């Protein structure tokens, strides 16, 4: 992951194993890397044992920039809404935490600046 950042990456897909090294988490935070995590997909591939034990909370506690996605909706059988609902019900994420991740997703997107600002405004207004 840090090798990808050295090559210019700013967004990291999945990247949940970063929790295995506190130094790497600190460096990722310093670099402003954004992690797009896909909890159900991580469970389906065996990267995480379950949603309840997914390292999303640990990544949040470490101050990493995070957003949630579905990875492959067809294979995982989830929508973004159902993924967020499961994180609320199983992991205990609150609306503020979900909103924070949605704002982080917009801020880390590759949209033009005006579109990014509009998205951030719409998220903050909801």
Order of alpha helices (4+ residues) and beta strands (2+ residues): alpha-beta-alpha-beta-alpha-alpha-beta-alpha-alpha-alpha-alpha
